[in-house]
Amino acid sequence: MTKIKLTYTESIAELETILSELENNDNINLENIADKVKRATVLMDYCKKQLHVLDEELEKMILELES
């Protein structure tokens, strides 16, 4: 799996760019589509992991506040 060196916000911005390119380009070739979808998959996986980490951290903070 490709290592992501972007922030969460940069990853979301890149995903939005990929989506826009796929939606608005009638002349895109199949190889290019495949590459963009692969990149989007890597970015989405990274974002999901970042959200999961954040969720765990917030859960810990809430538990600490409640005790």
PDB file of N, CA, C and O in Angstrom:
ATOM      1  N   MET A   1       0.859  -1.190   0.000  1.00  0.00           N
ATOM      2  CA  MET A   1       0.000   0.000   0.000  1.00  0.00           C
ATOM      3  C   MET A   1       0.894   1.239   0.000  1.00  0.00           C
ATOM      4  O   MET A   1       1.887   1.294   0.726  1.00  0.00           O
ATOM      5  N   THR A   2       0.546   2.212  -0.799  1.00  0.00           N
ATOM      6  CA  THR A   2       1.305   3.444  -0.915  1.00  0.00           C
ATOM      7  C   THR A   2       1.187   4.263   0.359  1.00  0.00           C
ATOM      8  O   THR A   2       0.102   4.416   0.918  1.00  0.00           O
ATOM      9  N   LYS A   3       2.328   4.790   0.811  1.00  0.00           N
ATOM     10  CA  LYS A   3       2.345   5.632   2.003  1.00  0.00           C
ATOM     11  C   LYS A   3       1.870   7.033   1.613  1.00  0.00           C
ATOM     12  O   LYS A   3       2.310   7.590   0.607  1.00  0.00           O
ATOM     13  N   ILE A   4       0.981   7.586   2.409  1.00  0.00           N
ATOM     14  CA  ILE A   4       0.443   8.920   2.157  1.00  0.00           C
ATOM     15  C   ILE A   4       1.262   9.927   2.948  1.00  0.00           C
ATOM     16  O   ILE A   4       1.495   9.742   4.142  1.00  0.00           O
ATOM     17  N   LYS A   5       1.697  10.984   2.289  1.00  0.00           N
ATOM     18  CA  LYS A   5       2.456  12.033   2.958  1.00  0.00           C
ATOM     19  C   LYS A   5       1.679  13.341   2.942  1.00  0.00           C
ATOM     20  O   LYS A   5       2.264  14.422   3.015  1.00  0.00           O
ATOM     21  N   LEU A   6       0.378  13.238   2.848  1.00  0.00           N
ATOM     22  CA  LEU A   6      -0.490  14.402   2.844  1.00  0.00           C
ATOM     23  C   LEU A   6      -1.231  14.476   4.167  1.00  0.00           C
ATOM     24  O   LEU A   6      -1.314  13.491   4.901  1.00  0.00           O
ATOM     25  N   THR A   7      -1.759  15.631   4.459  1.00  0.00           N
ATOM     26  CA  THR A   7      -2.640  15.753   5.612  1.00  0.00           C
ATOM     27  C   THR A   7      -4.015  15.237   5.210  1.00  0.00           C
ATOM     28  O   THR A   7      -4.277  14.976   4.036  1.00  0.00           O
ATOM     29  N   TYR A   8      -4.883  15.097   6.196  1.00  0.00           N
ATOM     30  CA  TYR A   8      -6.253  14.678   5.923  1.00  0.00           C
ATOM     31  C   TYR A   8      -6.917  15.668   4.968  1.00  0.00           C
ATOM     32  O   TYR A   8      -7.568  15.266   4.004  1.00  0.00           O
ATOM     33  N   THR A   9      -6.752  16.955   5.238  1.00  0.00           N
ATOM     34  CA  THR A   9      -7.369  18.000   4.410  1.00  0.00           C
ATOM     35  C   THR A   9      -6.837  17.962   2.984  1.00  0.00           C
ATOM     36  O   THR A   9      -7.599  18.128   2.032  1.00  0.00           O
ATOM     37  N   GLU A  10      -5.547  17.747   2.835  1.00  0.00           N
ATOM     38  CA  GLU A  10      -4.967  17.658   1.485  1.00  0.00           C
ATOM     39  C   GLU A  10      -5.473  16.416   0.753  1.00  0.00           C
ATOM     40  O   GLU A  10      -5.703  16.445  -0.456  1.00  0.00           O
ATOM     41  N   SER A  11      -5.642  15.334   1.494  1.00  0.00           N
ATOM     42  CA  SER A  11      -6.152  14.103   0.892  1.00  0.00           C
ATOM     43  C   SER A  11      -7.585  14.285   0.401  1.00  0.00           C
ATOM     44  O   SER A  11      -7.933  13.838  -0.691  1.00  0.00           O
ATOM     45  N   ILE A  12      -8.409  14.939   1.208  1.00  0.00           N
ATOM     46  CA  ILE A  12      -9.796  15.210   0.805  1.00  0.00           C
ATOM     47  C   ILE A  12      -9.810  16.109  -0.435  1.00  0.00           C
ATOM     48  O   ILE A  12     -10.590  15.881  -1.359  1.00  0.00           O
ATOM     49  N   ALA A  13      -8.959  17.114  -0.454  1.00  0.00           N
ATOM     50  CA  ALA A  13      -8.893  18.010  -1.615  1.00  0.00           C
ATOM     51  C   ALA A  13      -8.495  17.236  -2.874  1.00  0.00           C
ATOM     52  O   ALA A  13      -9.050  17.467  -3.948  1.00  0.00           O
ATOM     53  N   GLU A  14      -7.537  16.320  -2.739  1.00  0.00           N
ATOM     54  CA  GLU A  14      -7.132  15.523  -3.896  1.00  0.00           C
ATOM     55  C   GLU A  14      -8.264  14.605  -4.351  1.00  0.00           C
ATOM     56  O   GLU A  14      -8.481  14.428  -5.549  1.00  0.00           O
ATOM     57  N   LEU A  15      -8.980  14.025  -3.394  1.00  0.00           N
ATOM     58  CA  LEU A  15     -10.143  13.197  -3.751  1.00  0.00           C
ATOM     59  C   LEU A  15     -11.186  14.010  -4.509  1.00  0.00           C
ATOM     60  O   LEU A  15     -11.752  13.534  -5.493  1.00  0.00           O
ATOM     61  N   GLU A  16     -11.438  15.219  -4.060  1.00  0.00           N
ATOM     62  CA  GLU A  16     -12.402  16.081  -4.744  1.00  0.00           C
ATOM     63  C   GLU A  16     -11.936  16.404  -6.161  1.00  0.00           C
ATOM     64  O   GLU A  16     -12.743  16.460  -7.088  1.00  0.00           O
ATOM     65  N   THR A  17     -10.637  16.614  -6.322  1.00  0.00           N
ATOM     66  CA  THR A  17     -10.081  16.891  -7.654  1.00  0.00           C
ATOM     67  C   THR A  17     -10.251  15.688  -8.570  1.00  0.00           C
ATOM     68  O   THR A  17     -10.657  15.826  -9.724  1.00  0.00           O
ATOM     69  N   ILE A  18      -9.935  14.504  -8.045  1.00  0.00           N
ATOM     70  CA  ILE A  18     -10.091  13.279  -8.840  1.00  0.00           C
ATOM     71  C   ILE A  18     -11.541  13.098  -9.257  1.00  0.00           C
ATOM     72  O   ILE A  18     -11.821  12.805 -10.419  1.00  0.00           O
ATOM     73  N   LEU A  19     -12.455  13.267  -8.329  1.00  0.00           N
ATOM     74  CA  LEU A  19     -13.882  13.123  -8.634  1.00  0.00           C
ATOM     75  C   LEU A  19     -14.317  14.109  -9.711  1.00  0.00           C
ATOM     76  O   LEU A  19     -15.027  13.745 -10.648  1.00  0.00           O
ATOM     77  N   SER A  20     -13.890  15.346  -9.571  1.00  0.00           N
ATOM     78  CA  SER A  20     -14.242  16.370 -10.555  1.00  0.00           C
ATOM     79  C   SER A  20     -13.692  16.017 -11.935  1.00  0.00           C
ATOM     80  O   SER A  20     -14.384  16.165 -12.942  1.00  0.00           O
ATOM     81  N   GLU A  21     -12.445  15.549 -11.975  1.00  0.00           N
ATOM     82  CA  GLU A  21     -11.844  15.167 -13.259  1.00  0.00           C
ATOM     83  C   GLU A  21     -12.616  14.016 -13.902  1.00  0.00           C
ATOM     84  O   GLU A  21     -12.835  14.015 -15.113  1.00  0.00           O
ATOM     85  N   LEU A  22     -13.024  13.046 -13.102  1.00  0.00           N
ATOM     86  CA  LEU A  22     -13.754  11.906 -13.650  1.00  0.00           C
ATOM     87  C   LEU A  22     -15.158  12.297 -14.105  1.00  0.00           C
ATOM     88  O   LEU A  22     -15.655  11.777 -15.104  1.00  0.00           O
ATOM     89  N   GLU A  23     -15.793  13.206 -13.379  1.00  0.00           N
ATOM     90  CA  GLU A  23     -17.143  13.629 -13.731  1.00  0.00           C
ATOM     91  C   GLU A  23     -17.180  14.545 -14.952  1.00  0.00           C
ATOM     92  O   GLU A  23     -18.151  14.532 -15.709  1.00  0.00           O
ATOM     93  N   ASN A  24     -16.139  15.330 -15.143  1.00  0.00           N
ATOM     94  CA  ASN A  24     -16.184  16.388 -16.144  1.00  0.00           C
ATOM     95  C   ASN A  24     -15.319  16.142 -17.372  1.00  0.00           C
ATOM     96  O   ASN A  24     -15.131  17.049 -18.183  1.00  0.00           O
ATOM     97  N   ASN A  25     -14.792  14.938 -17.522  1.00  0.00           N
ATOM     98  CA  ASN A  25     -13.909  14.682 -18.649  1.00  0.00           C
ATOM     99  C   ASN A  25     -14.466  13.531 -19.479  1.00  0.00           C
ATOM    100  O   ASN A  25     -14.390  12.368 -19.083  1.00  0.00           O
ATOM    101  N   ASP A  26     -15.018  13.868 -20.620  1.00  0.00           N
ATOM    102  CA  ASP A  26     -15.588  12.844 -21.504  1.00  0.00           C
ATOM    103  C   ASP A  26     -14.516  12.095 -22.289  1.00  0.00           C
ATOM    104  O   ASP A  26     -14.785  11.022 -22.829  1.00  0.00           O
ATOM    105  N   ASN A  27     -13.315  12.640 -22.359  1.00  0.00           N
ATOM    106  CA  ASN A  27     -12.263  12.063 -23.195  1.00  0.00           C
ATOM    107  C   ASN A  27     -11.222  11.292 -22.392  1.00  0.00           C
ATOM    108  O   ASN A  27     -10.149  10.991 -22.915  1.00  0.00           O
ATOM    109  N   ILE A  28     -11.506  10.970 -21.160  1.00  0.00           N
ATOM    110  CA  ILE A  28     -10.534  10.276 -20.319  1.00  0.00           C
ATOM    111  C   ILE A  28     -10.425   8.813 -20.763  1.00  0.00           C
ATOM    112  O   ILE A  28     -11.436   8.166 -21.037  1.00  0.00           O
ATOM    113  N   ASN A  29      -9.190   8.294 -20.832  1.00  0.00           N
ATOM    114  CA  ASN A  29      -9.014   6.911 -21.290  1.00  0.00           C
ATOM    115  C   ASN A  29      -9.104   5.941 -20.112  1.00  0.00           C
ATOM    116  O   ASN A  29      -9.004   6.346 -18.954  1.00  0.00           O
ATOM    117  N   LEU A  30      -9.293   4.672 -20.417  1.00  0.00           N
ATOM    118  CA  LEU A  30      -9.496   3.649 -19.396  1.00  0.00           C
ATOM    119  C   LEU A  30      -8.316   3.515 -18.447  1.00  0.00           C
ATOM    120  O   LEU A  30      -8.515   3.339 -17.245  1.00  0.00           O
ATOM    121  N   GLU A  31      -7.092   3.595 -18.958  1.00  0.00           N
ATOM    122  CA  GLU A  31      -5.915   3.478 -18.106  1.00  0.00           C
ATOM    123  C   GLU A  31      -5.863   4.622 -17.099  1.00  0.00           C
ATOM    124  O   GLU A  31      -5.510   4.430 -15.936  1.00  0.00           O
ATOM    125  N   ASN A  32      -6.218   5.804 -17.563  1.00  0.00           N
ATOM    126  CA  ASN A  32      -6.219   6.973 -16.696  1.00  0.00           C
ATOM    127  C   ASN A  32      -7.297   6.849 -15.623  1.00  0.00           C
ATOM    128  O   ASN A  32      -7.080   7.218 -14.469  1.00  0.00           O
ATOM    129  N   ILE A  33      -8.450   6.330 -16.008  1.00  0.00           N
ATOM    130  CA  ILE A  33      -9.526   6.110 -15.040  1.00  0.00           C
ATOM    131  C   ILE A  33      -9.059   5.128 -13.964  1.00  0.00           C
ATOM    132  O   ILE A  33      -9.256   5.362 -12.772  1.00  0.00           O
ATOM    133  N   ALA A  34      -8.449   4.046 -14.388  1.00  0.00           N
ATOM    134  CA  ALA A  34      -7.976   3.033 -13.439  1.00  0.00           C
ATOM    135  C   ALA A  34      -6.963   3.625 -12.472  1.00  0.00           C
ATOM    136  O   ALA A  34      -7.029   3.362 -11.272  1.00  0.00           O
ATOM    137  N   ASP A  35      -6.029   4.419 -12.976  1.00  0.00           N
ATOM    138  CA  ASP A  35      -5.027   5.053 -12.117  1.00  0.00           C
ATOM    139  C   ASP A  35      -5.680   5.994 -11.101  1.00  0.00           C
ATOM    140  O   ASP A  35      -5.315   6.009  -9.926  1.00  0.00           O
ATOM    141  N   LYS A  36      -6.640   6.769 -11.570  1.00  0.00           N
ATOM    142  CA  LYS A  36      -7.320   7.713 -10.678  1.00  0.00           C
ATOM    143  C   LYS A  36      -8.138   6.986  -9.608  1.00  0.00           C
ATOM    144  O   LYS A  36      -8.173   7.407  -8.452  1.00  0.00           O
ATOM    145  N   VAL A  37      -8.788   5.902  -9.998  1.00  0.00           N
ATOM    146  CA  VAL A  37      -9.573   5.133  -9.031  1.00  0.00           C
ATOM    147  C   VAL A  37      -8.655   4.476  -8.000  1.00  0.00           C
ATOM    148  O   VAL A  37      -8.982   4.437  -6.814  1.00  0.00           O
ATOM    149  N   LYS A  38      -7.512   3.961  -8.446  1.00  0.00           N
ATOM    150  CA  LYS A  38      -6.547   3.374  -7.506  1.00  0.00           C
ATOM    151  C   LYS A  38      -6.054   4.426  -6.514  1.00  0.00           C
ATOM    152  O   LYS A  38      -5.983   4.163  -5.313  1.00  0.00           O
ATOM    153  N   ARG A  39      -5.717   5.599  -7.004  1.00  0.00           N
ATOM    154  CA  ARG A  39      -5.251   6.671  -6.123  1.00  0.00           C
ATOM    155  C   ARG A  39      -6.354   7.076  -5.154  1.00  0.00           C
ATOM    156  O   ARG A  39      -6.096   7.282  -3.968  1.00  0.00           O
ATOM    157  N   ALA A  40      -7.568   7.188  -5.647  1.00  0.00           N
ATOM    158  CA  ALA A  40      -8.697   7.561  -4.792  1.00  0.00           C
ATOM    159  C   ALA A  40      -8.901   6.513  -3.707  1.00  0.00           C
ATOM    160  O   ALA A  40      -9.214   6.863  -2.569  1.00  0.00           O
ATOM    161  N   THR A  41      -8.732   5.246  -4.030  1.00  0.00           N
ATOM    162  CA  THR A  41      -8.878   4.177  -3.053  1.00  0.00           C
ATOM    163  C   THR A  41      -7.844   4.311  -1.937  1.00  0.00           C
ATOM    164  O   THR A  41      -8.171   4.147  -0.762  1.00  0.00           O
ATOM    165  N   VAL A  42      -6.612   4.607  -2.300  1.00  0.00           N
ATOM    166  CA  VAL A  42      -5.548   4.800  -1.312  1.00  0.00           C
ATOM    167  C   VAL A  42      -5.873   5.995  -0.419  1.00  0.00           C
ATOM    168  O   VAL A  42      -5.729   5.926   0.802  1.00  0.00           O
ATOM    169  N   LEU A  43      -6.307   7.074  -1.029  1.00  0.00           N
ATOM    170  CA  LEU A  43      -6.640   8.277  -0.264  1.00  0.00           C
ATOM    171  C   LEU A  43      -7.814   8.031   0.675  1.00  0.00           C
ATOM    172  O   LEU A  43      -7.788   8.471   1.825  1.00  0.00           O
ATOM    173  N   MET A  44      -8.837   7.339   0.204  1.00  0.00           N
ATOM    174  CA  MET A  44     -10.001   7.064   1.054  1.00  0.00           C
ATOM    175  C   MET A  44      -9.621   6.173   2.228  1.00  0.00           C
ATOM    176  O   MET A  44     -10.093   6.386   3.345  1.00  0.00           O
ATOM    177  N   ASP A  45      -8.775   5.181   1.985  1.00  0.00           N
ATOM    178  CA  ASP A  45      -8.326   4.302   3.065  1.00  0.00           C
ATOM    179  C   ASP A  45      -7.562   5.109   4.113  1.00  0.00           C
ATOM    180  O   ASP A  45      -7.769   4.929   5.313  1.00  0.00           O
ATOM    181  N   TYR A  46      -6.692   5.984   3.665  1.00  0.00           N
ATOM    182  CA  TYR A  46      -5.928   6.844   4.576  1.00  0.00           C
ATOM    183  C   TYR A  46      -6.874   7.723   5.397  1.00  0.00           C
ATOM    184  O   TYR A  46      -6.710   7.838   6.612  1.00  0.00           O
ATOM    185  N   CYS A  47      -7.838   8.328   4.760  1.00  0.00           N
ATOM    186  CA  CYS A  47      -8.776   9.217   5.463  1.00  0.00           C
ATOM    187  C   CYS A  47      -9.599   8.437   6.482  1.00  0.00           C
ATOM    188  O   CYS A  47      -9.821   8.915   7.595  1.00  0.00           O
ATOM    189  N   LYS A  48     -10.051   7.249   6.114  1.00  0.00           N
ATOM    190  CA  LYS A  48     -10.813   6.421   7.053  1.00  0.00           C
ATOM    191  C   LYS A  48      -9.979   6.094   8.282  1.00  0.00           C
ATOM    192  O   LYS A  48     -10.480   6.145   9.405  1.00  0.00           O
ATOM    193  N   LYS A  49      -8.719   5.760   8.079  1.00  0.00           N
ATOM    194  CA  LYS A  49      -7.837   5.440   9.198  1.00  0.00           C
ATOM    195  C   LYS A  49      -7.620   6.664  10.087  1.00  0.00           C
ATOM    196  O   LYS A  49      -7.610   6.550  11.313  1.00  0.00           O
ATOM    197  N   GLN A  50      -7.446   7.829   9.471  1.00  0.00           N
ATOM    198  CA  GLN A  50      -7.258   9.051  10.249  1.00  0.00           C
ATOM    199  C   GLN A  50      -8.499   9.367  11.071  1.00  0.00           C
ATOM    200  O   GLN A  50      -8.388   9.780  12.225  1.00  0.00           O
ATOM    201  N   LEU A  51      -9.671   9.178  10.493  1.00  0.00           N
ATOM    202  CA  LEU A  51     -10.921   9.417  11.229  1.00  0.00           C
ATOM    203  C   LEU A  51     -11.080   8.427  12.372  1.00  0.00           C
ATOM    204  O   LEU A  51     -11.569   8.788  13.443  1.00  0.00           O
ATOM    205  N   HIS A  52     -10.675   7.192  12.155  1.00  0.00           N
ATOM    206  CA  HIS A  52     -10.761   6.179  13.203  1.00  0.00           C
ATOM    207  C   HIS A  52      -9.839   6.542  14.374  1.00  0.00           C
ATOM    208  O   HIS A  52     -10.234   6.429  15.534  1.00  0.00           O
ATOM    209  N   VAL A  53      -8.628   6.973  14.072  1.00  0.00           N
ATOM    210  CA  VAL A  53      -7.689   7.392  15.111  1.00  0.00           C
ATOM    211  C   VAL A  53      -8.265   8.565  15.894  1.00  0.00           C
ATOM    212  O   VAL A  53      -8.220   8.576  17.124  1.00  0.00           O
ATOM    213  N   LEU A  54      -8.800   9.537  15.193  1.00  0.00           N
ATOM    214  CA  LEU A  54      -9.396  10.701  15.846  1.00  0.00           C
ATOM    215  C   LEU A  54     -10.565  10.284  16.730  1.00  0.00           C
ATOM    216  O   LEU A  54     -10.703  10.771  17.852  1.00  0.00           O
ATOM    217  N   ASP A  55     -11.398   9.391  16.231  1.00  0.00           N
ATOM    218  CA  ASP A  55     -12.537   8.911  17.000  1.00  0.00           C
ATOM    219  C   ASP A  55     -12.077   8.249  18.300  1.00  0.00           C
ATOM    220  O   ASP A  55     -12.657   8.491  19.358  1.00  0.00           O
ATOM    221  N   GLU A  56     -11.046   7.423  18.225  1.00  0.00           N
ATOM    222  CA  GLU A  56     -10.519   6.768  19.420  1.00  0.00           C
ATOM    223  C   GLU A  56      -9.986   7.789  20.422  1.00  0.00           C
ATOM    224  O   GLU A  56     -10.217   7.658  21.624  1.00  0.00           O
ATOM    225  N   GLU A  57      -9.278   8.797  19.936  1.00  0.00           N
ATOM    226  CA  GLU A  57      -8.748   9.835  20.811  1.00  0.00           C
ATOM    227  C   GLU A  57      -9.870  10.606  21.496  1.00  0.00           C
ATOM    228  O   GLU A  57      -9.790  10.896  22.690  1.00  0.00           O
ATOM    229  N   LEU A  58     -10.901  10.933  20.749  1.00  0.00           N
ATOM    230  CA  LEU A  58     -12.035  11.645  21.328  1.00  0.00           C
ATOM    231  C   LEU A  58     -12.765  10.795  22.366  1.00  0.00           C
ATOM    232  O   LEU A  58     -13.178  11.299  23.410  1.00  0.00           O
ATOM    233  N   GLU A  59     -12.921   9.506  22.074  1.00  0.00           N
ATOM    234  CA  GLU A  59     -13.553   8.589  23.033  1.00  0.00           C
ATOM    235  C   GLU A  59     -12.768   8.575  24.348  1.00  0.00           C
ATOM    236  O   GLU A  59     -13.360   8.627  25.426  1.00  0.00           O
ATOM    237  N   LYS A  60     -11.437   8.506  24.258  1.00  0.00           N
ATOM    238  CA  LYS A  60     -10.594   8.511  25.455  1.00  0.00           C
ATOM    239  C   LYS A  60     -10.782   9.812  26.244  1.00  0.00           C
ATOM    240  O   LYS A  60     -10.916   9.790  27.467  1.00  0.00           O
ATOM    241  N   MET A  61     -10.789  10.926  25.541  1.00  0.00           N
ATOM    242  CA  MET A  61     -10.976  12.218  26.216  1.00  0.00           C
ATOM    243  C   MET A  61     -12.329  12.301  26.926  1.00  0.00           C
ATOM    244  O   MET A  61     -12.429  12.796  28.048  1.00  0.00           O
ATOM    245  N   ILE A  62     -13.353  11.812  26.254  1.00  0.00           N
ATOM    246  CA  ILE A  62     -14.707  11.845  26.853  1.00  0.00           C
ATOM    247  C   ILE A  62     -14.740  10.974  28.103  1.00  0.00           C
ATOM    248  O   ILE A  62     -15.306  11.367  29.123  1.00  0.00           O
ATOM    249  N   LEU A  63     -14.134   9.791  28.024  1.00  0.00           N
ATOM    250  CA  LEU A  63     -14.093   8.910  29.190  1.00  0.00           C
ATOM    251  C   LEU A  63     -13.330   9.545  30.346  1.00  0.00           C
ATOM    252  O   LEU A  63     -13.732   9.410  31.502  1.00  0.00           O
ATOM    253  N   GLU A  64     -12.241  10.232  30.047  1.00  0.00           N
ATOM    254  CA  GLU A  64     -11.477  10.913  31.084  1.00  0.00           C
ATOM    255  C   GLU A  64     -12.287  12.038  31.730  1.00  0.00           C
ATOM    256  O   GLU A  64     -12.223  12.243  32.942  1.00  0.00           O
ATOM    257  N   LEU A  65     -13.039  12.755  30.919  1.00  0.00           N
ATOM    258  CA  LEU A  65     -13.867  13.834  31.451  1.00  0.00           C
ATOM    259  C   LEU A  65     -15.000  13.311  32.338  1.00  0.00           C
ATOM    260  O   LEU A  65     -15.386  13.958  33.312  1.00  0.00           O
ATOM    261  N   GLU A  66     -15.519  12.148  31.993  1.00  0.00           N
ATOM    262  CA  GLU A  66     -16.640  11.574  32.742  1.00  0.00           C
ATOM    263  C   GLU A  66     -16.202  10.957  34.071  1.00  0.00           C
ATOM    264  O   GLU A  66     -17.023  10.789  34.973  1.00  0.00           O
ATOM    265  N   SER A  67     -14.926  10.620  34.197  1.00  0.00           N
ATOM    266  CA  SER A  67     -14.489   9.979  35.439  1.00  0.00           C
ATOM    267  C   SER A  67     -13.936  10.941  36.453  1.00  0.00           C
ATOM    268  O   SER A  67     -13.534  10.529  37.541  1.00  0.00           O
TER     269      SER A  67
END
